Amino acid sequence: MEWEQINISEDFVPGTTLKGPDEQSYHIVVSDGEILCIEQQHPWRPLNQDEWRWCGLEPLASHYLGHIGSKAIFAEEVDSDAEEPQGYIFDTLWSFLTSVDQPIFYLIGRAKQLVEWHKHHKYCGACGAITSTEPTDRSRKCDACSISFYPRLSPSIIVLVYRDEEILLAKNAATRANFYSTLAGFVEPGESIEETVHREVFEEVGVKVKNLRYFSSQSWPFPNSLMLGFHAEYDSGEITIQEEEIADAKWFHYSDLPNKPAMMSISGWLIADHIKRLEG
């Protein structure tokens, strides 16, 4: 099966251990957080086995991601100072956000996150001893004190707050982009997801919400988030922004929204779903 014929959502089967020889394979090459691309190849595709073998890059580590049909697919970790082979170019993960289909973006994000996890967990954070890859799951284990280290995953919430036909949107203080988005934040230890929604909304914009409704989730590899999306109805309070986090926050009528997030993000999905419900 050629790459162009593949449906990642249906054909990709994730795995942690390669159980047989990989006579044919795909390779996602990662260097210093960037992804190797074949020049003039649009849309992007991973390297096939021959391209990987002859591109001249030496892997520091190879990570089995799973199978696509009969072909294994790997994330290849190469030196952060590796030079681009002739005919290839490294590009940031952000560049793939709107240039490839969503399932492929998730696959590339998976490769990048696993490479970075492996890179940062070669040694035990408790005793400093070398860790080794476990054969049965996606983890590394300290050979000295037996602590296991799993890929980093940071659960977070993202919530659309509404009041009648208005939507509360905010501009992040840390971004240069001129767009407004839904509110988001990371889960604190000991919190439920619902408690996080209430806390984050009140901390960032000073209002209280009610009638939380779970919407959907999204893997968001910037850097290692799992976004859990909610709709929440306004309850009380006036907007008071947390200036360290929020540059501006306002109520907008759903028919007159400012620049908003792309539909590749769960924030865009939340907004589109709410408008659909209002107009339906």
Buried (B, 14 or more C-beta within 10 A) or exposed (E): EEBEEBEBEEBBEEBBEBEEEBEBBBBBBBBEBBBBBBEEEEEBBBBBBEBBEEBEBEBBBBBBBBBBEEBBBBBBBBEEEBEBBEEBBBEEBEEBBEBBBEBBBBBBBBBBBBBBBBBEBEBBEEEEEEBEBBEEEBBBBBEEEEBEBEBEEEBBBBBBBBEEEBBBBBBBEEEEEEBBBBBBBEBEEEBEBBEBBBBBBBEBBBBEBEEBEEBEEBBBBEEBBBBBBBBBEBBEEEBEBBEEBBEEBBBBEBEEBEEBBEEBBBBBBBBEBBBEEEEE
